Amino acid sequence: KTILNMKVLICNPTIGADIEVFLIDRSINEIVSAEPYIKGTKNEPFNFDAADKYFAISLDNVLAEFCIPPAHHVDDWVKNIQKSLDYIKGTIPSTLDVEIRPSAVLNPKYLQTPNALTFGCEPDLNVWLRDYNPKPDATNKNLRSAGGHIHIGYENPDVPINEMIIKTMDLMIGVPSVIQEPDNERKLLYGKAGCARFKPYGVEYRTVSNYYLSNEKLTRWAYERTKAAIDFINNGKFELVEDASEMIQSCINTSDKTMAMNLINQFDLVLV
């Protein structure tokens, strides 16, 4: 169990993201593969702003993925996300557009290449279980999903604090997302409670989908709720998260809206 009585102060936090989006052909209203159009790979992302190494895009399976610089303020977070989306939109054919949705079932004709059949190879963690998550294996082999991974950097990161951050993010973002996120099949592949990767600068929260890009209010909400998770820990309230751990996990993993509303009321969580 995470050490609850330790003195915790998460100093100088930054909030970044790597986010996956679908491409849609508006002329036929069909999700298409991004493979012909998106530069960069997981191992070698394409930096599209020479002045900032953090602005980059890459192909992830059949989706377009972008990452942004770590932000200290919500306005920078919103601006950086919009800049990345604008870049992608400016480099794809005019019949195509970016489509924000957590999951989609693609026409098999877009899923024939080796890349289209390859899912992210790095395993991620479940911090609640302190174990690796199994590789995704959906019954429908044409199902693809889009994550909205949030990165939290801070001074002198370590494993116990990373775990506290992810668990509190489950409360602040994962639980409200059960209410706010449109119905989808992403959790058949990814996005269970406590999903994370530990990074040299901090930790990456992988439970949430890309749905918070749907409008600016939601985009700002994602940043502010991440900041609220950090403040919650810094204010010595983390033990409340551990006390509600079973309910938080069950709520997210089963998309239980009744349980989500109970937690939202109990913790006075913010919805958009």
Salt bridges, closest charged atoms under 4 A:
ASP18 OD1 - HIS149 ND1 3.11
ASP18 OD2 - HIS151 NE2 2.50
GLU30 OE1 - LYS109 NZ 3.99
ASP49 OD2 - LYS83 NZ 2.53
ASP60 OD2 - LYS42 NZ 3.19
GLU65 OE1 - LYS42 NZ 2.93
ASP75 OD2 - HIS73 ND1 3.69
ASP75 OD1 - ARG220 NH1 2.88
ASP76 OD1 - LYS79 NZ 3.70
ASP97 OD2 - ARG26 NH2 3.38
GLU99 OE1 - ARG26 NH2 3.32
GLU99 OE2 - ARG101 NH2 2.98
ASP124 OD2 - ARG206 NE 2.93
ASP137 OD1 - LYS141 NZ 2.61
GLU163 OE1 - ARG130 NH2 2.77
ASP183 OD1 - LYS257 NZ 3.55
GLU204 OE2 - HIS149 ND1 3.14
GLU204 OE2 - HIS151 NE2 3.78
GLU204 OE1 - LYS199 NZ 3.70
GLU204 OE2 - ARG206 NH1 2.99
GLU216 OE2 - ARG220 NE 2.84
ASP231 OD1 - LYS227 NZ 3.32
GLU242 OE2 - LYS167 NZ 3.31
